[in-house]
Amino acid sequence: MMLQTFVDTFLDYLRVERGASQQTLRAYTSDLGQFITYLEDAEFVGEHPRDIKLMHFRGFIAERFEENSSASIARKISALRSMWKFLVRRRYIDDNPAELLSTPKVSQPLRNYLTVDEVFHLLEGHQADGVLGLRDMAMWEIAYGSGVRVSELVGLNLTSLDLAEGWIRVIGKGDKERMVPLGRKAVKALGPYLSRRSELVSQSSDDPALFLNFRGGRLTSRSVQRLLDQHLLRAGLDTSITPHGLRHSFATHLLDAGADLRGIQEMMGHSSLSTTQRYTHVSVDRLMQVYDETHPRAKKKKEEPQS
C-alpha cells in the first residue's frame, strides 16, 4: 500500500528532525502499522492519505477499545493526529480529519514515591561495604539528588562528571543533553567509589561507564531495579518502589519545599511543564500554606489602630 511510504517518511522525520526516542518510534511504528492493517482488512481502495476520511479513523479506534486501555487508545490517536498534521505541513494533504477524534480520558494514577524520612532511612541506613556497596550508595544519592531517569543513570560515563563544579552531563530522551546539579551528598558519595572503581574494571575491557557491575561491564536498568529491591527490603521499605520512584521523590520533595516548577522541569529534562506536574505530589497542607502566604485575597488585613 502506498500509504506505507508516507508512514516511513513521517517516521524518518521523527527520528532525524525531531530526535524522537526509540520507545516513541517503536510505539508509533506499531500504531500506524495497525492502522494500515485495519484499512487492508476493510478492503480500503484508496492509495493516498487524502483518501482517508474521519470514518476510517473512527472505525479503527472503535475496533481497538475492547483490547486496549484508554492510555493505549490515546497514544494511537496521538500517532494518527501527529502524522496527519505532518502531512498537512508538508502539503501532501489539505486538512487533518484526525483532529476531530475524541481522546478518551486517561486516569493519572499516583506514582510511587518515598517520603523524605523514608529516603533518609534508605540512604543513611545503607551499608557501604566494599566497592559494590560504595557504588550503590553513589547511585542512590545521584538518583535521588539529581532526579535522573534510570536510563540516564546507567548511561553516565566518567567524562559525564564535573565534581569540582558539582554537575553531571546527562543524555536524555531524543539524545538531548542537559547539565544537572549534583547534591553535596552525591559528590561526597562518589569520592570513595571512584577511588575503588578500578577494582571492577575488567582486564578485557575498560568500560567508560561510571557504574560498573562485578564483571566490569556497564550496569543495566534491570540491574539497578534488582539492587534497589534488595536495599528497600533491607531497609524495611515498600519494595514496589522503582528507580523512577526516586526520581518522583526528587521532584515531589523539591516542589514541596517551594522550588520553582520550571526549574524542576529543566533538571528533569521534561519538554512540557504538564509532564513535570504529573510527576509531582504536593501535600494539601503545603498548598494551603503557599496560598495563605502569597494570595492577595488570603492575607489577613492588619487591624487598624483605633482612634
C-alpha positions as CSV (number, residue, x, y, z in Angstrom):
1,M,0.0,0.0,0.0
2,M,1.3,3.4,-1.0
3,L,0.3,4.8,2.5
4,Q,3.3,2.9,4.0
5,T,5.6,5.2,2.1
6,F,4.1,8.2,3.8
7,V,4.3,6.4,7.2
8,D,8.0,5.8,6.6
9,T,8.6,9.4,5.6
10,F,6.9,10.5,8.8
11,L,8.9,8.1,11.0
12,D,12.1,9.3,9.3
13,Y,11.1,12.9,10.2
14,L,10.5,11.9,13.8
15,R,13.9,10.2,14.1
16,V,16.1,12.6,12.2
17,E,14.5,16.1,12.7
18,R,12.7,15.7,16.0
19,G,15.1,13.3,17.7
20,A,12.3,11.1,18.9
21,S,13.3,8.3,21.4
22,Q,13.4,4.7,20.3
23,Q,10.4,4.0,22.5
24,T,8.3,6.6,20.7
25,L,9.4,5.3,17.3
26,R,8.5,1.8,18.2
27,A,5.1,2.8,19.5
28,Y,4.3,5.0,16.5
29,T,5.5,2.3,14.1
30,S,3.2,-0.2,15.8
31,D,0.2,2.1,15.9
32,L,0.5,3.3,12.3
33,G,1.1,-0.3,11.2
34,Q,-2.1,-1.4,12.9
35,F,-4.0,1.3,11.1
36,I,-2.7,0.2,7.7
37,T,-3.6,-3.4,8.5
38,Y,-7.1,-2.2,9.5
39,L,-7.5,-0.5,6.2
40,E,-6.3,-3.5,4.3
41,D,-8.7,-5.8,6.2
42,A,-11.5,-3.3,5.5
43,E,-10.6,-3.5,1.8
44,F,-9.9,0.2,1.6
45,V,-9.3,1.0,-2.1
46,G,-7.6,4.4,-1.7
47,E,-3.8,4.8,-2.1
48,H,-3.2,8.3,-0.8
49,P,-3.7,9.9,2.7
50,R,-6.2,12.3,1.1
51,D,-8.5,9.3,0.5
52,I,-8.8,8.6,4.2
53,K,-11.8,10.1,5.9
54,L,-12.8,10.6,9.5
55,M,-15.0,7.5,9.4
56,H,-11.8,5.4,8.7
57,F,-10.1,6.8,11.8
58,R,-13.2,6.2,13.9
59,G,-13.7,2.7,12.7
60,F,-10.0,1.9,13.5
61,I,-10.3,3.3,17.0
62,A,-13.6,1.6,17.7
63,E,-12.1,-1.8,17.0
64,R,-9.3,-1.1,19.5
65,F,-11.5,-0.3,22.5
66,E,-12.1,-3.9,23.6
67,E,-8.4,-5.0,23.7
68,N,-6.7,-1.7,24.6
69,S,-6.5,0.5,27.6
70,S,-7.6,4.2,27.5
71,A,-3.9,5.2,27.6
72,S,-3.1,2.9,24.6
73,I,-6.1,4.3,22.6
74,A,-5.0,7.9,23.4
75,R,-1.5,7.1,22.1
76,K,-2.9,5.7,18.9
77,I,-5.0,8.8,18.3
78,S,-1.9,10.9,19.0
79,A,0.1,9.0,16.4
80,L,-2.6,9.5,13.8
81,R,-3.0,13.2,14.6
82,S,0.7,13.8,14.5
83,M,1.2,12.0,11.2
84,W,-1.7,13.8,9.5
85,K,-0.5,17.1,10.9
86,F,2.9,16.4,9.4
87,L,1.3,15.6,6.1
88,V,-0.6,18.9,6.1
89,R,2.5,20.8,7.0
90,R,4.4,19.2,4.1
91,R,1.4,19.9,1.8
92,Y,0.7,16.3,0.9
93,I,-2.9,16.8,2.0
94,D,-5.1,19.9,2.7
95,D,-6.7,19.1,6.0
96,N,-6.4,16.8,9.1
97,P,-9.6,14.8,9.8
98,A,-7.8,13.1,12.7
99,E,-8.0,16.3,14.7
100,L,-11.8,15.6,15.1
101,L,-11.1,12.3,17.0
102,S,-12.1,12.4,20.7
103,T,-9.4,11.4,23.1
104,P,-10.6,9.1,25.9
105,K,-9.9,10.3,29.4
106,V,-6.8,8.7,30.8
107,S,-6.6,8.3,34.6
108,Q,-3.4,9.5,36.2
109,P,-2.5,7.0,38.9
110,L,-0.4,8.3,41.7
111,R,3.2,7.2,41.0
112,N,5.3,5.5,43.7
113,Y,7.4,7.8,45.8
114,L,9.1,7.9,49.1
115,T,8.6,10.4,51.9
116,V,11.6,12.5,53.0
117,D,12.0,10.3,56.1
118,E,11.9,7.2,54.0
119,V,14.6,8.5,51.6
120,F,16.8,9.4,54.5
121,H,16.2,6.0,56.1
122,L,17.2,4.3,52.8
123,L,20.3,6.4,52.2
124,E,21.6,6.8,55.7
125,G,20.9,3.1,56.7
126,H,22.8,1.8,53.7
127,Q,25.8,-0.3,54.5
128,A,28.5,0.8,52.1
129,D,30.6,-2.4,52.3
130,G,33.2,-2.9,49.6
131,V,33.4,-1.4,46.2
132,L,29.9,-2.6,45.3
133,G,28.4,-1.1,48.4
134,L,30.1,2.2,47.6
135,R,28.8,2.0,44.1
136,D,25.3,1.5,45.2
137,M,25.5,4.3,47.7
138,A,26.7,6.7,45.0
139,M,23.9,5.5,42.6
140,W,21.1,6.2,45.1
141,E,22.5,9.6,46.0
142,I,22.6,10.6,42.3
143,A,19.2,9.1,41.5
144,Y,17.5,11.0,44.3
145,G,19.8,14.0,44.5
146,S,19.6,14.8,40.7
147,G,16.3,13.2,39.7
148,V,17.8,11.5,36.6
149,R,16.0,8.7,34.8
150,V,17.3,5.2,35.4
151,S,18.4,5.0,31.7
152,E,20.3,8.3,32.2
153,L,21.8,7.0,35.4
154,V,23.3,3.8,33.8
155,G,24.3,5.9,30.8
156,L,26.6,8.1,32.8
157,N,30.3,7.9,31.9
158,L,33.3,9.0,33.8
159,T,33.6,12.0,31.5
160,S,30.0,13.0,32.5
161,L,31.2,14.2,35.9
162,D,32.4,17.6,37.0
163,L,32.9,17.1,40.7
164,A,34.7,20.3,41.1
165,E,31.7,22.3,40.0
166,G,29.1,19.8,41.2
167,W,27.5,19.0,37.8
168,I,26.8,15.9,35.7
169,R,26.2,15.9,31.9
170,V,23.1,13.8,31.1
171,I,22.0,12.5,27.8
172,G,18.2,12.3,28.0
173,K,15.3,11.4,25.6
174,G,15.9,12.2,22.0
175,D,19.7,12.3,22.7
176,K,19.1,15.8,24.3
177,E,22.0,16.8,26.6
178,R,21.5,18.7,29.8
179,M,23.5,19.7,32.8
180,V,22.1,18.6,36.2
181,P,23.5,19.7,39.6
182,L,24.9,17.1,41.9
183,G,23.9,17.3,45.5
184,R,26.6,17.7,48.1
185,K,25.9,14.2,49.4
186,A,26.2,12.7,45.9
187,V,29.6,14.4,45.4
188,K,30.7,13.0,48.8
189,A,29.5,9.5,48.0
190,L,31.2,9.5,44.6
191,G,34.6,10.0,46.0
192,P,35.1,6.7,47.8
193,Y,33.5,4.8,44.9
194,L,35.7,6.4,42.3
195,S,38.8,5.7,44.4
196,R,38.0,1.9,44.2
197,R,36.2,1.7,40.8
198,S,39.3,0.2,39.3
199,E,38.6,-3.0,41.3
200,L,35.7,-3.6,39.0
201,V,37.5,-2.9,35.7
202,S,37.7,-6.0,33.6
203,Q,41.1,-7.0,32.1
204,S,39.5,-7.5,28.7
205,S,37.6,-4.2,28.7
206,D,37.9,-0.8,30.3
207,D,34.3,0.4,30.0
208,P,34.0,4.2,30.3
209,A,30.7,3.7,32.3
210,L,30.6,5.4,35.7
211,F,28.7,2.5,37.3
212,L,30.1,-1.0,36.6
213,N,28.8,-4.4,37.5
214,F,31.0,-7.0,39.2
215,R,32.2,-8.2,35.7
216,G,33.4,-4.8,34.7
217,G,30.6,-4.0,32.3
218,R,28.1,-1.2,32.4
219,L,25.1,-1.7,34.8
220,T,21.7,-2.1,33.1
221,S,18.4,-0.6,34.1
222,R,17.2,-4.0,35.2
223,S,20.2,-4.5,37.4
224,V,19.5,-1.2,39.1
225,Q,15.9,-2.2,39.8
226,R,17.1,-5.5,41.3
227,L,19.6,-3.7,43.5
228,L,17.1,-1.2,44.7
229,D,14.7,-4.0,45.5
230,Q,17.3,-5.5,47.8
231,H,18.1,-2.3,49.5
232,L,14.4,-1.4,50.0
233,L,13.8,-4.8,51.5
234,R,16.8,-4.5,53.8
235,A,15.6,-1.1,54.9
236,G,12.1,-2.4,55.6
237,L,10.5,-0.1,53.0
238,D,8.0,-0.6,50.3
239,T,9.6,-2.9,47.7
240,S,7.2,-1.8,44.9
241,I,9.2,1.4,44.7
242,T,11.1,1.6,41.4
243,P,14.1,3.7,40.4
244,H,11.5,6.0,38.8
245,G,10.1,6.4,42.3
246,L,13.4,8.0,43.4
247,R,13.0,10.5,40.5
248,H,9.4,11.1,41.5
249,S,10.5,11.7,45.1
250,F,13.1,14.1,43.9
251,A,10.5,16.3,42.2
252,T,7.9,16.0,44.9
253,H,10.3,17.0,47.7
254,L,11.7,19.9,45.8
255,L,8.3,21.3,44.9
256,D,7.0,20.7,48.4
257,A,9.9,22.7,49.7
258,G,9.0,25.6,47.5
259,A,11.2,25.1,44.4
260,D,10.2,26.7,41.1
261,L,8.3,24.2,38.9
262,R,10.1,25.4,35.8
263,G,13.4,24.9,37.4
264,I,12.4,21.3,38.3
265,Q,11.3,20.9,34.7
266,E,14.8,21.8,33.4
267,M,16.5,19.5,35.8
268,M,14.3,16.6,34.9
269,G,14.6,17.1,31.2
270,H,10.9,17.5,30.5
271,S,9.9,19.2,27.3
272,S,6.4,20.0,28.7
273,L,5.6,21.6,32.1
274,S,2.5,19.4,32.3
275,T,4.7,16.3,32.4
276,T,6.5,17.7,35.4
277,Q,3.2,18.4,37.1
278,R,2.2,14.7,36.7
279,Y,5.5,13.6,38.3
280,T,4.9,15.5,41.5
281,H,2.8,15.2,44.6
282,V,2.3,18.0,46.9
283,S,0.6,17.8,50.3
284,V,-2.6,19.7,50.8
285,D,-1.0,21.4,53.8
286,R,1.8,22.8,51.6
287,L,-0.6,24.1,49.0
288,M,-2.7,25.8,51.7
289,Q,0.4,27.3,53.2
290,V,1.6,28.7,49.9
291,Y,-1.9,30.1,49.2
292,D,-2.2,31.7,52.7
293,E,1.3,33.3,52.3
294,T,1.0,34.5,48.8
295,H,-2.6,35.0,47.5
296,P,-3.7,38.7,48.0
297,R,-7.2,37.6,49.0
298,A,-5.9,35.1,51.5
299,K,-3.9,37.6,53.5
300,K,-5.5,38.8,56.7
301,K,-5.7,42.6,56.9
302,K,-3.9,44.1,59.8
303,E,-6.2,45.5,62.4
304,E,-6.3,49.3,62.0
305,P,-5.5,51.2,65.2
306,Q,-8.5,52.5,67.0
307,S,-8.8,56.3,67.1
